């Protein structure tokens, strides 16, 4: 079944009409070919415009990604410096705790020595015999 057709009327210059009839045989074929070329050209222009839009969008996306990467790198450097400071603080605290442990151990040893000396002194101060006197010899 042939495609449905519509009659189109237009006034064109006589020279253009003569060229169309000479090249295409009749004006209908010339109009159809011209309209098809016009739409193909329009589609190419639209595709080119779409590609340019996509290229512009891609450029914007790439630029945004580069900015984000730079921000990420800056943030990473900040975090590294913060971690370095915290690590130094931890090392300092570890050293302080180690010194406190050593001091506490020394104090413990010293206290034990003092306790031993006090017990030796107590032994010397106590009388040798611990026998009780009868109550009547008390006076």
PyMOL commands that set and color helices and strands:
alter all, ss='L'
color gray80, all
select helices_A, chain A and resi 14-24+27-125+135-137
alter helices_A, ss='H'
color red, helices_A
deselect
rebuild
show_as cartoon
